């Protein structure tokens, strides 16, 4: 059975988090469609809340710690990415942006992606088109047409207010992209054979 790996990036700051809830709904909908088509699915969650300090350290030093390196490898090695952020001040969260800032240039080029966001009111939904899509266009990811926004009031009756329909449509689109392309082996890291900078410095030190 062919397998597919989904990397699910969630930038929620609270526990429990509506951002994580939306990420779970999206990933489960995609997983169900791929399973129906005979694909084995592995869902790998990346909770950015737990990586806030390692991300900040990497931005200052340029070197990822072990936990952040594992998260980066999870995202860059996946067959598709589901990325969900809370919306603050009409844009994605700083934590969300900072994580994608530390990825190598071109790491998500051509990668199928599904975008989602959460916010207090529906007016924040505009951030999907004027903030998230431009970011992932810059990263050269292949973003599916439907992005999903969930306001606070949407969770009370998710199936009646259209949220459930948007989730289903987005999941259909991402699953269709993955089913059209052969499942691939985990991508080899193009920088796997590069000697880390700190090791190069150590080699230059005079005994």
N, C-alpha and C positions, 0 to 999 in steps of 0.2 A: 504494500500500500504506500503510495506517495505521501510524503509528509510536508507540512507547511508550518513555518514558525511565524507567529504574530508577536511583535514587540509592542507593548501597550504602555505608553508614557503618560503618567498622570501627575499634574502639578498642583493638586489640592493641598491646602495648608492645614486644614483641620482634620480631626478624626472623630466621628466619621465625616466623609467628604462627599458632597454632591458631585464634585469633579471625578472622584474615583468611581462613584456610582454610575455616572454616565459612561466612563471608560469600560466598566464591567458590562454594562448593557450592550455597548457596541461590540466588544470583543466576543461576547457570548452569541450575539446574533450572527456575526461572521463565522464563528466556529461551527455553529449549527448548520449553516448553509454548506460549508466545506465538508463537514462530516456526512451530510446527506449525499454529497457527490463522491464519497468514497475517499476523501483525503483525511489522513491523520493530522491532527492539529495540536501544536504545542503553543500555549499562550504564556509569554514571559512578561511579567509586570515590572515596570521601573517606576518606583515611587520617588519623585524628586524631593519631597519633603525630607526624606531620610538622607539625601545627598547634598543638602544646602551647604554645609561646611566644606565638604570635599570639592564642590563646584567652585566656591569662593577661593579656596586655596589654589585650585588649578588656574583660575583667572589671574592670580597674582604671581604664581611660580612657573606656570606653563607645564607642570607635570601632574598627571592624574594619580590619585592614590588608588589602592587596590579596589576599593568598592566602586569608585567612579569608573575605573578602567573596565571593570566587569559590566557595568551598566552601558558604557559606550559600546563594548563588544556585543552586548545583547541587541542593541538597536541597529548597529551597522551590519550585524550578521543575520538579521531577520529577513524573511521573504517580504514582509509588509509591516508598516508602522501605523498604529492608531495613537494619535497624540491629542490630549485633552488638557485644556488650561482654564483656570478661572479668569474672568475678565476684570481688570482693575483699571480705572481711569481710561476707559474705552480702548484698552489694548490687552495683549497677553501679559501674564505676570512676569516680573523680572526673573524669577527662578526658572520659569519655562524658557525664556529667551537665553538665559545664561547657559543652560544645559546644551542647547543647540549651538551656542557660540563655541563650545569647546570641542565639537566634532571636527574632524579633519575636513578640509575643503573637498567637496565631491563625494563624501561618504554616503550620502543619500541619493546620489544622482540616479534617476530612473526607478527609484524604489516606490512601489505603490504605497499611498498614504491616505488615511481617512482622518479628517480633522473634526474636533468637537470642542465646545466651550460651554461654560456655565456662568451665570451672572444673576444679580438680584432682580433685574427687570428685563423685559424683552428688547428694550432699546439697545442693550449691549450686544445684541446679535449682529449688528453691523460690523463688529470687530472681526468676525469670521472672514469677511471679504476685504476689509481695508487694512487688516493687520496680519492675520494668520496666513491667508493665501499668498500675499507678497513674500512673507518669510520663507514659506516652503517652495515658492517659485524660485527664490534666490538659491535655495539648497538643491534645486533641480529635481525635487521629488515629483513623482507622478500622482498628483492629488486627484481623487475621484470627485465627480461633479457635486455630490451632495455632502455638505458639511452640516453638523447637528449642533444646535444651541438649545440649552435647557435653562430656563429661568426658574426662580424659586417656586413660582406657582404651578409650573408644569408637572411637578412630581405628585401633586394631589390626585390628578387624573390623567396619567401619562398616555393612556390609550385613547381617551376621548378628545384631548386637546391637540392631537397631531404629533406629539413627540414620538410616540411609538411608531407611527407611520414614517417619520423622518429617519428613525433608527433603522427600520426595515429597508428603506430605500438605499440608505448609505451602505448597509451591510450587503445588499444585493449587488451593488456596484463594485465594492472591493472584492467580494467573492468571485464575481464574474471575471475580473482582471486576473486574479490568481489562478482560476481554472483554465484560462486561455493560454497561460504560459506554463511550461514544465516546471515542476518543483525542482529547485536547484539545491546543490549542496551548500553548506555554510560558506560564505565568501571568504577566501583567504585574505588576511589582512595584508594590504600592500606594503605596510611598514613593519611587518613581522621580523624582517631580517636587518632592520636598521638598529644600530647600536644606540641606546639611549644617551642623551646629551651628557647626563651626569657621569656616565661611564667613560665617555670620551674625555671629559675633563680630568677624571681620575687618572687616566692613562698618560696624560700630559704632565702630571705633577712630578717634580724632581724628587727622588727618594731622599 
